């Protein structure tokens, strides 16, 4: 979820009162550098939480320029990699972490387009051949296919519109994939979101008209989805739940935050505790996805009940453009209009999910997902019982027996390293993990990437 440079964004139930009081104070947020920078984007290395990239925007009225920054020590110090830019988005290739892309807008007459590095930021080169950019048309958003990282999508925007482009060769060349789309998709692209389990399913939001479009075949064909905010409300961001892609969120102009339970076809408002305007980027805790955080023009808000209620947890009166959470779910970074802040949530991994006492069986989504070294699968049992936890491929073939034992009541964690029962590493792709007992059975999908 991203927010563009030229169109910036103008509850937690109190089950433990002290927590709410602590989080409502900005003192729990620690400043982590770049005080004079308006940070539009921040990205965490998926294999090393200590390595961060950040991008700042230029300011036409002030005559200042933005930069690309990198930290090797979780934000304690920052190196300036490239100066004289206006950065709208930064994405990291999770297969090859030395490959990083930066989307650029033409603010303060800084050059628009896409910069790419293949050596972790030491050297950068232009990588937007085929994309039309100009002094009034830049690249606002980037999205990498989570399964095949040579495939990347880019959205452009400007006063006269913009388009979606697709590269299938790591940004070497881009093709316009809006030629056969409804005309409204060329109004300018504010955000692109991919289904994490089926990345050929793409959603895109547009500038000016606030429309929502969907492709089911990698951008070859598009349909417009009728939404209640149709017309003049900007859809600043789209979020797809990584556990259940049927669940989506949309940050919409004067409507506030909207939620869909059926993959975007019906929407309801979930603004209890949130400001109506200025809602933008969101992120989910990688361990407990019912914990979600959202950035607004008035600080950061948190929910523990899938968005039904929100509470401010700090940085009020500060514009927060983007959030990024470490893979262990304990460090949350905020990109703001005056530098970077960080908060830590070590208690999250030590508390039960709110409202989820151990009353029944439960199989959680694995984390991280996708993964390329090891993933964790959590499950809850209401009593001592014999259970089986297996990994299958999509054809139903048994790949790995993770658990086949009597387990006590409580929370448990199994780990899978991407190898089958013979010790051979499996191919990249989607797999099914399935838990079963005499009284309960459930399955979920996971994605393994070499």
JODAQUI-V916716 format. One record per backbone hydrogen bond with DSSP energy under -0.5 kcal/mol. NH is the residue of the N-H (numbers start at 0). CO is the residue of the C=O. E is the energy in kcal/mol with one decimal. If there is no record, write none. Layout:
nh,co,e
NH,CO,E
NH,CO,E
This chain:
nh,co,e
9,7,-1.0
11,301,-1.7
14,12,-2.0
18,15,-0.9
19,15,-1.3
20,16,-1.9
21,17,-2.5
22,18,-2.9
23,19,-1.5
24,21,-1.5
27,24,-1.7
28,25,-2.0
29,27,-0.5
29,341,-2.9
31,339,-3.7
36,33,-1.5
38,36,-1.0
38,335,-2.2
39,37,-0.6
39,54,-2.0
40,54,-1.7
42,52,-2.6
44,50,-2.7
47,44,-0.8
50,47,-2.0
51,49,-0.6
51,70,-2.2
52,42,-2.6
53,68,-1.9
54,40,-2.5
55,66,-2.5
56,37,-2.3
58,63,-1.8
62,58,-1.5
63,58,-1.5
65,84,-2.8
67,81,-2.3
68,53,-3.2
69,78,-2.2
70,51,-2.4
73,49,-3.2
75,72,-1.2
78,69,-3.1
80,67,-3.0
80,78,-0.6
81,67,-1.3
83,65,-1.6
84,65,-2.3
86,55,-2.3
87,102,-2.7
88,102,-1.1
90,100,-2.1
92,98,-2.5
93,91,-0.6
96,94,-0.5
98,95,-2.3
99,97,-0.6
99,116,-1.9
100,90,-2.7
101,114,-2.6
102,88,-2.9
103,112,-2.7
104,85,-2.7
106,104,-1.3
108,105,-0.8
109,106,-1.8
112,103,-1.6
114,101,-2.3
115,124,-2.5
116,99,-2.2
119,97,-2.4
121,118,-0.8
124,115,-2.1
126,113,-2.7
130,127,-2.4
132,130,-0.6
133,136,-2.5
136,133,-1.1
137,156,-2.0
138,103,-2.3
139,137,-0.6
139,154,-2.7
140,154,-1.4
142,152,-2.2
144,150,-2.7
150,147,-2.1
151,149,-0.6
151,166,-2.4
152,142,-2.9
153,164,-2.4
154,140,-2.3
155,162,-2.7
156,137,-2.1
158,135,-0.7
160,157,-1.8
161,185,-1.4
164,153,-3.0
165,174,-2.5
166,151,-2.8
169,149,-2.7
171,168,-1.2
173,128,-2.2
174,165,-2.5
176,163,-2.3
180,177,-1.3
184,181,-2.0
185,182,-2.1
186,183,-1.5
187,161,-0.8
188,155,-2.7
189,187,-0.5
189,204,-2.1
190,204,-1.0
192,202,-2.5
194,200,-2.3
200,197,-2.4
201,199,-0.7
201,214,-2.7
202,192,-2.8
203,212,-2.1
204,190,-2.0
205,210,-1.6
206,187,-3.0
208,206,-3.2
211,224,-0.5
212,203,-2.6
213,222,-2.6
214,201,-2.5
217,199,-2.9
219,216,-0.8
222,213,-2.4
224,211,-2.7
225,223,-0.5
229,226,-1.6
230,208,-0.9
231,229,-0.6
232,228,-0.9
233,231,-0.6
234,205,-0.7
235,233,-1.0
235,250,-2.2
236,250,-0.9
238,248,-2.6
240,246,-2.6
246,243,-2.5
247,245,-0.5
247,259,-2.2
248,238,-2.7
249,257,-2.2
250,236,-2.1
251,249,-0.8
251,255,-3.0
252,233,-3.1
252,250,-0.5
254,251,-0.9
255,251,-2.5
255,252,-0.9
257,249,-2.9
258,267,-2.6
259,247,-2.6
262,245,-3.2
264,261,-0.8
267,258,-2.4
269,256,-2.6
272,270,-0.5
273,270,-2.0
279,294,-2.8
280,320,-0.6
282,292,-2.4
284,290,-2.2
288,286,-0.5
290,287,-2.2
291,289,-0.7
291,302,-2.0
292,282,-2.8
293,300,-2.3
294,280,-3.5
295,298,-1.9
296,277,-1.4
298,295,-0.8
298,317,-1.9
299,313,-2.3
300,293,-2.3
301,310,-2.3
302,291,-2.3
305,289,-1.1
307,304,-1.2
309,10,-0.5
309,271,-1.9
310,301,-1.9
312,299,-3.0
317,314,-1.1
319,295,-2.3
319,317,-0.5
320,318,-0.6
320,334,-2.7
321,334,-1.2
323,332,-1.9
325,330,-2.5
328,325,-2.0
331,342,-2.8
332,323,-3.2
332,330,-0.5
333,340,-2.8
334,321,-3.0
335,333,-0.6
335,338,-2.3
336,318,-1.6
338,36,-1.8
338,335,-0.9
339,32,-2.3
340,333,-2.0
341,29,-2.4
342,331,-2.1
344,329,-1.8
347,344,-1.4
348,345,-0.6
349,346,-2.1
350,346,-0.5
350,347,-0.8
355,352,-2.6
356,354,-0.6
358,356,-2.6
361,379,-1.7
363,361,-0.5
363,377,-2.6
366,375,-1.9
369,446,-0.6
370,446,-1.9
374,415,-2.3
375,366,-3.0
376,413,-3.3
377,375,-0.5
378,411,-2.3
379,361,-2.8
380,409,-2.3
384,406,-2.3
386,404,-2.7
387,435,-2.4
388,402,-2.4
389,433,-2.4
390,399,-2.9
391,431,-3.2
392,396,-2.0
395,392,-1.9
398,390,-3.4
399,390,-1.5
401,388,-2.5
401,399,-0.7
402,388,-1.7
404,386,-1.7
406,384,-2.7
406,404,-0.5
409,380,-2.4
411,378,-2.8
413,376,-3.2
415,374,-2.2
419,423,-2.7
420,398,-1.9
422,419,-1.9
425,417,-2.8
428,447,-2.4
430,445,-2.8
431,391,-3.0
432,443,-2.7
433,389,-2.6
434,441,-2.7
435,387,-2.3
436,439,-2.4
441,434,-2.1
443,432,-2.1
445,430,-2.5
447,428,-2.8
448,370,-3.0
